[in-house]
Amino acid sequence: MGVAFEVQDSPTHPEAGLTPSRPSRPNFNKIHVQPLPIKAYPLPPLIPHNPLSLLHIAFTYLSQLIAPPLSHPEIRLCGYLSAETRSIHVTDEAAARLLWEQGFFGKGSLSRSEPTWLEREKSRHGLLVGNTSEELTRKRREERKQFKKERAKKEREAIEEKLAEETRNNTLESVDGNLTEANGDLRLPPDDKLSPKSNELTAPFPSDVTLDSLEKPDNSSELSSRIILNQEHLQLTLEEAFFLVYGLGVLDIQDPSTFHPLTTPKLFSICRSYGYFPSRSSTNLVTDDPFLLSYVVYHHFRSLGWVVRPGIKFAVDYLLYNRGPVFSHAEFAVIIVPSYMHAYWSSTWELRAAVKRKEKKSWWWLHCINRVQAQVRKSLVVVYVEVPPPGDVEKAVVNNSREFEDVSELLKQYRVRDFVLKRWTPNRSRG
């Protein structure tokens, strides 16, 4: 026998009848106004029917030619190569904040994403008014969890109340059929047999406990004098660091042994060797290195204006944000698939066997990844990177040192093709 009931959610504040308002969020449009840590100064638009626009363009061009404006940050960003974590560490607090606010590069070493460990510690010790983004997220999750618990509790109480009423009615019907008369009075079963619920006893509040004894000691003066050192640094992936060095030219990475800035060819060879596990020497690198393929895709989408973030949380290579993680969720999830379309890769039997082994992917693998992206409302993007033969990149190699003199010549040999793949469901995709 089915039981139908309706549960009404009461407001958080019954007296006011309104839910509490959430704290105001920071002005992210003002904080993240620059998409990259560089500034561009375009010329004003040309208006054909307005001759004064030509003078405006000429004046702007000459002023920028005579006194070029500063395009790079005033402070020189510096990072340190970590062989243990295979990443780049930015320890300067101002540089870390700049890289996060202007492009969402890296993540805090002690945070989920944005480096907010210092703010969380200050808030925990009462030295900072307000909540950080991670604390707001945690509170929202706790409120959602508590709401689900209260809803389940109300549903359970409604079911128990309905079953108790049915049991009481059935008991009364059975008693009506067996009524006996004693001394002229009708005697019914005790109340505890009519109701399956038993009275709950509550323990009295101890009389010796007062509210004053429960108050915490006031140690605000002690906390205000405490100085908390920032123990967090910004951690950049190899692809992010190389893009900042090669693509934008705003970051210097120091060699851990000599403490001198690494050159772009040297950093490129180190990143390619760290793409393998365990690391390989620079003489054993090939054209389909994992770092090389991932950086080609990273550079491709960054040049198109997307904010590219690691996608290991959703079993993909990258996540693509329209503006950034603080504005909206990622719209696309990217997986990288190497493609060997050149005739060189099918010239010998050994190469064909090696290519078949590298390209071997099952439909179950694709279905699993696509199902995960469908559950989190993301579109899966399959990116094919056409791998050039080794002969086409030999001209970019400096003698036998295996260090590339011109990285641009090497990257020009690669082609990127992307396809959007969506999961087909009969009840939603039926024509």
NUKE-680918 format. One record per residue (C-alpha): residue in three letters; x, y, z. Coordinates in steps of 0.2 Angstrom, whole numbers, plus 5000, padded with zeros to 4 digits. Layout:
BEGIN
ala, X, Y, Z
...
This chain:
BEGIN
met, 5000, 5000, 5000
gly, 5008, 5016, 4994
val, 5009, 5031, 5006
ala, 5007, 5048, 4998
phe, 5013, 5063, 5008
glu, 5019, 5081, 5005
val, 5034, 5089, 5014
gln, 5035, 5108, 5015
asp, 5052, 5116, 5018
ser, 5051, 5129, 5032
pro, 5062, 5144, 5030
thr, 5078, 5146, 5039
his, 5071, 5160, 5050
pro, 5053, 5156, 5054
glu, 5050, 5173, 5062
ala, 5056, 5183, 5048
gly, 5050, 5170, 5035
leu, 5065, 5174, 5024
thr, 5081, 5164, 5020
pro, 5097, 5173, 5026
ser, 5106, 5183, 5013
arg, 5123, 5177, 5007
pro, 5138, 5188, 5010
ser, 5143, 5199, 4996
arg, 5155, 5192, 4984
pro, 5171, 5201, 4978
asn, 5170, 5211, 4962
phe, 5178, 5198, 4951
asn, 5176, 5209, 4935
lys, 5187, 5222, 4943
ile, 5200, 5210, 4950
his, 5202, 5199, 4934
val, 5200, 5213, 4922
gln, 5216, 5208, 4912
pro, 5215, 5191, 4904
leu, 5234, 5189, 4903
pro, 5249, 5197, 4913
ile, 5253, 5208, 4898
lys, 5244, 5224, 4892
ala, 5240, 5228, 4874
tyr, 5237, 5245, 4867
pro, 5227, 5244, 4850
leu, 5225, 5258, 4839
pro, 5208, 5267, 4839
pro, 5195, 5261, 4826
leu, 5194, 5269, 4809
ile, 5178, 5278, 4805
pro, 5176, 5281, 4786
his, 5164, 5295, 4787
asn, 5174, 5304, 4801
pro, 5190, 5312, 4795
leu, 5195, 5316, 4813
ser, 5198, 5297, 4816
leu, 5213, 5297, 4805
leu, 5221, 5311, 4815
his, 5217, 5301, 4831
ile, 5225, 5285, 4824
ala, 5240, 5295, 4818
phe, 5242, 5304, 4835
thr, 5240, 5287, 4844
tyr, 5253, 5278, 4833
leu, 5266, 5292, 4835
ser, 5264, 5294, 4853
gln, 5266, 5275, 4856
leu, 5281, 5275, 4844
ile, 5290, 5290, 4853
ala, 5286, 5284, 4870
pro, 5281, 5265, 4870
pro, 5270, 5261, 4884
leu, 5274, 5247, 4896
ser, 5266, 5230, 4891
his, 5274, 5218, 4904
pro, 5272, 5219, 4923
glu, 5283, 5231, 4932
ile, 5290, 5218, 4943
arg, 5300, 5204, 4935
leu, 5291, 5187, 4939
cys, 5303, 5173, 4945
gly, 5300, 5155, 4947
tyr, 5310, 5140, 4954
leu, 5311, 5123, 4945
ser, 5307, 5108, 4957
ala, 5313, 5092, 4951
glu, 5303, 5082, 4965
thr, 5286, 5089, 4960
arg, 5290, 5092, 4941
ser, 5283, 5109, 4943
ile, 5288, 5128, 4944
his, 5286, 5136, 4961
val, 5283, 5155, 4962
thr, 5287, 5160, 4980
asp, 5285, 5179, 4979
glu, 5267, 5183, 4986
ala, 5265, 5198, 4974
ala, 5270, 5188, 4959
ala, 5259, 5173, 4964
arg, 5244, 5185, 4966
leu, 5247, 5193, 4949
leu, 5248, 5177, 4940
trp, 5232, 5171, 4947
glu, 5222, 5187, 4945
gln, 5228, 5189, 4927
gly, 5225, 5173, 4918
phe, 5222, 5160, 4932
phe, 5239, 5152, 4931
gly, 5244, 5139, 4943
lys, 5237, 5134, 4960
gly, 5241, 5137, 4978
ser, 5251, 5123, 4986
leu, 5240, 5123, 5001
ser, 5224, 5127, 4993
arg, 5212, 5119, 4981
ser, 5214, 5132, 4967
glu, 5217, 5150, 4972
pro, 5231, 5153, 4985
thr, 5221, 5158, 5000
trp, 5230, 5149, 5014
leu, 5235, 5165, 5023
glu, 5218, 5172, 5022
arg, 5211, 5156, 5029
glu, 5223, 5156, 5044
lys, 5220, 5174, 5048
ser, 5201, 5170, 5048
arg, 5203, 5155, 5058
his, 5213, 5165, 5071
gly, 5201, 5179, 5071
leu, 5213, 5192, 5063
leu, 5203, 5194, 5047
val, 5185, 5199, 5044
gly, 5175, 5190, 5031
asn, 5177, 5173, 5022
thr, 5188, 5167, 5009
ser, 5182, 5158, 4993
glu, 5186, 5141, 5000
glu, 5177, 5144, 5016
leu, 5161, 5151, 5006
thr, 5161, 5135, 4996
arg, 5163, 5124, 5011
lys, 5149, 5133, 5020
arg, 5138, 5131, 5005
arg, 5141, 5113, 5004
glu, 5138, 5111, 5023
glu, 5121, 5120, 5021
arg, 5116, 5109, 5006
lys, 5121, 5094, 5016
gln, 5111, 5100, 5031
phe, 5096, 5104, 5020
lys, 5096, 5086, 5013
lys, 5097, 5079, 5031
glu, 5082, 5090, 5037
arg, 5072, 5085, 5021
ala, 5076, 5067, 5024
lys, 5071, 5068, 5042
lys, 5054, 5077, 5038
glu, 5050, 5064, 5025
arg, 5054, 5050, 5038
glu, 5044, 5058, 5051
ala, 5029, 5060, 5039
ile, 5030, 5041, 5034
glu, 5031, 5036, 5053
glu, 5016, 5047, 5057
lys, 5006, 5040, 5043
leu, 5011, 5022, 5047
ala, 5007, 5026, 5066
glu, 4990, 5033, 5061
glu, 4986, 5017, 5050
thr, 4991, 5006, 5065
arg, 4980, 5016, 5077
asn, 4965, 5014, 5065
asn, 4968, 4995, 5063
thr, 4970, 4993, 5082
leu, 4954, 5002, 5085
glu, 4945, 4992, 5072
ser, 4951, 4976, 5080
val, 4946, 4982, 5097
asp, 4928, 4987, 5091
gly, 4925, 4969, 5086
asn, 4930, 4962, 5103
leu, 4922, 4975, 5115
thr, 4918, 4967, 5132
glu, 4907, 4976, 5146
ala, 4913, 4976, 5163
asn, 4904, 4985, 5177
gly, 4895, 4995, 5164
asp, 4911, 5003, 5157
leu, 4920, 5000, 5141
arg, 4938, 4997, 5143
leu, 4950, 5000, 5129
pro, 4968, 4995, 5128
pro, 4982, 5006, 5136
asp, 4988, 5021, 5126
asp, 5005, 5013, 5124
lys, 4998, 4999, 5114
leu, 4988, 5010, 5102
ser, 5003, 5020, 5097
pro, 5020, 5013, 5092
lys, 5029, 5028, 5097
ser, 5036, 5029, 5115
asn, 5038, 5045, 5125
glu, 5056, 5051, 5124
leu, 5064, 5057, 5140
thr, 5075, 5072, 5140
ala, 5089, 5074, 5152
pro, 5087, 5090, 5162
phe, 5101, 5104, 5160
pro, 5113, 5103, 5174
ser, 5110, 5117, 5187
asp, 5128, 5120, 5190
val, 5132, 5124, 5172
thr, 5129, 5143, 5168
leu, 5131, 5152, 5152
asp, 5146, 5162, 5159
ser, 5156, 5145, 5161
leu, 5153, 5141, 5143
glu, 5160, 5157, 5136
lys, 5177, 5156, 5129
pro, 5191, 5167, 5137
asp, 5194, 5183, 5127
asn, 5211, 5182, 5119
ser, 5209, 5195, 5105
ser, 5224, 5205, 5111
glu, 5235, 5190, 5110
leu, 5229, 5185, 5092
ser, 5231, 5203, 5086
ser, 5249, 5203, 5091
arg, 5252, 5186, 5082
ile, 5261, 5187, 5065
ile, 5257, 5173, 5053
leu, 5270, 5169, 5040
asn, 5263, 5164, 5023
gln, 5269, 5146, 5020
glu, 5260, 5144, 5003
his, 5268, 5146, 4986
leu, 5260, 5146, 4968
gln, 5263, 5130, 4959
leu, 5264, 5130, 4940
thr, 5263, 5116, 4928
leu, 5276, 5113, 4915
glu, 5265, 5119, 4901
glu, 5259, 5135, 4911
ala, 5277, 5139, 4915
phe, 5284, 5137, 4897
phe, 5269, 5147, 4890
leu, 5274, 5161, 4902
val, 5292, 5160, 4897
tyr, 5291, 5157, 4879
gly, 5273, 5163, 4874
leu, 5272, 5179, 4885
gly, 5290, 5182, 4891
val, 5285, 5187, 4908
leu, 5293, 5174, 4919
asp, 5311, 5169, 4923
ile, 5314, 5151, 4929
gln, 5330, 5149, 4939
asp, 5341, 5134, 4937
pro, 5342, 5125, 4955
ser, 5360, 5121, 4953
thr, 5367, 5138, 4946
phe, 5353, 5150, 4952
his, 5354, 5158, 4934
pro, 5339, 5160, 4923
leu, 5336, 5146, 4911
thr, 5336, 5149, 4892
thr, 5321, 5145, 4882
pro, 5329, 5130, 4873
lys, 5336, 5123, 4890
leu, 5320, 5124, 4898
phe, 5311, 5116, 4883
ser, 5323, 5101, 4884
ile, 5320, 5100, 4903
cys, 5301, 5100, 4902
arg, 5302, 5087, 4888
ser, 5312, 5076, 4899
tyr, 5301, 5078, 4914
gly, 5286, 5073, 4903
tyr, 5291, 5055, 4905
phe, 5291, 5045, 4921
pro, 5305, 5041, 4925
ser, 5313, 5056, 4917
arg, 5323, 5053, 4901
ser, 5339, 5061, 4895
ser, 5338, 5074, 4882
thr, 5346, 5062, 4869
asn, 5331, 5051, 4869
leu, 5317, 5063, 4865
val, 5306, 5060, 4851
thr, 5293, 5071, 4841
asp, 5278, 5063, 4851
asp, 5284, 5067, 4868
pro, 5270, 5069, 4881
phe, 5275, 5087, 4886
leu, 5277, 5092, 4868
leu, 5259, 5086, 4863
ser, 5251, 5093, 4879
tyr, 5260, 5110, 4876
val, 5254, 5111, 4858
val, 5236, 5109, 4864
tyr, 5239, 5121, 4878
his, 5246, 5135, 4867
his, 5233, 5132, 4854
phe, 5218, 5135, 4866
arg, 5227, 5149, 4876
ser, 5230, 5158, 4859
leu, 5211, 5157, 4856
gly, 5207, 5166, 4872
trp, 5202, 5151, 4883
val, 5207, 5149, 4901
val, 5215, 5132, 4901
arg, 5216, 5122, 4918
pro, 5221, 5105, 4922
gly, 5207, 5092, 4920
ile, 5213, 5077, 4931
lys, 5198, 5079, 4942
phe, 5187, 5074, 4928
ala, 5199, 5061, 4920
val, 5203, 5073, 4905
asp, 5219, 5082, 4900
tyr, 5212, 5100, 4901
leu, 5197, 5110, 4906
leu, 5192, 5126, 4895
tyr, 5184, 5141, 4904
asn, 5177, 5155, 4895
arg, 5183, 5168, 4907
gly, 5189, 5159, 4923
pro, 5185, 5147, 4937
val, 5177, 5162, 4948
phe, 5165, 5167, 4934
ser, 5158, 5150, 4928
his, 5161, 5131, 4927
ala, 5171, 5124, 4913
glu, 5162, 5122, 4897
phe, 5173, 5110, 4888
ala, 5184, 5095, 4893
val, 5199, 5091, 4882
ile, 5207, 5074, 4879
ile, 5223, 5073, 4868
val, 5225, 5060, 4855
pro, 5241, 5059, 4845
ser, 5238, 5056, 4826
tyr, 5251, 5048, 4814
met, 5244, 5053, 4797
his, 5261, 5056, 4789
ala, 5267, 5043, 4777
tyr, 5283, 5041, 4787
trp, 5274, 5032, 4801
ser, 5268, 5018, 4789
ser, 5284, 5016, 4780
thr, 5290, 5001, 4789
trp, 5283, 4987, 4799
glu, 5291, 4992, 4815
leu, 5284, 5010, 4814
arg, 5266, 5003, 4810
ala, 5267, 4992, 4825
ala, 5273, 5006, 4836
val, 5259, 5018, 4830
lys, 5246, 5005, 4832
arg, 5251, 5002, 4850
lys, 5251, 5021, 4854
glu, 5234, 5024, 4845
lys, 5226, 5009, 4853
lys, 5210, 5016, 4862
ser, 5194, 5006, 4866
trp, 5177, 5012, 4864
trp, 5174, 5008, 4882
trp, 5187, 5020, 4887
leu, 5179, 5034, 4876
his, 5161, 5030, 4883
cys, 5168, 5031, 4901
ile, 5175, 5048, 4899
asn, 5160, 5054, 4889
arg, 5148, 5048, 4902
val, 5158, 5057, 4916
gln, 5158, 5073, 4906
ala, 5139, 5071, 4903
gln, 5136, 5069, 4922
val, 5145, 5086, 4926
arg, 5137, 5095, 4911
lys, 5153, 5097, 4900
ser, 5156, 5094, 4882
leu, 5170, 5083, 4877
val, 5182, 5089, 4865
val, 5194, 5076, 4856
val, 5209, 5085, 4850
tyr, 5220, 5076, 4837
val, 5238, 5082, 4836
glu, 5247, 5077, 4820
val, 5264, 5071, 4824
pro, 5277, 5076, 4811
pro, 5291, 5064, 4806
pro, 5308, 5066, 4815
gly, 5316, 5072, 4798
asp, 5305, 5088, 4798
val, 5312, 5094, 4814
glu, 5330, 5091, 4812
lys, 5333, 5108, 4805
ala, 5328, 5115, 4822
val, 5341, 5105, 4832
val, 5357, 5113, 4836
asn, 5370, 5100, 4831
asn, 5370, 5085, 4843
ser, 5365, 5094, 4859
arg, 5347, 5090, 4856
glu, 5343, 5108, 4862
phe, 5331, 5117, 4850
glu, 5337, 5134, 4844
asp, 5321, 5140, 4838
val, 5306, 5132, 4847
ser, 5294, 5141, 4835
glu, 5301, 5131, 4820
leu, 5297, 5115, 4829
leu, 5279, 5120, 4834
lys, 5275, 5125, 4816
gln, 5277, 5107, 4811
tyr, 5262, 5102, 4822
arg, 5243, 5102, 4817
val, 5228, 5102, 4829
arg, 5211, 5096, 4824
asp, 5197, 5096, 4837
phe, 5180, 5088, 4837
val, 5166, 5090, 4850
leu, 5158, 5074, 4856
lys, 5142, 5073, 4865
arg, 5133, 5058, 4873
trp, 5117, 5053, 4864
thr, 5103, 5048, 4875
pro, 5086, 5042, 4867
asn, 5075, 5051, 4879
arg, 5083, 5068, 4876
ser, 5090, 5066, 4858
arg, 5075, 5059, 4850
gly, 5070, 5068, 4835
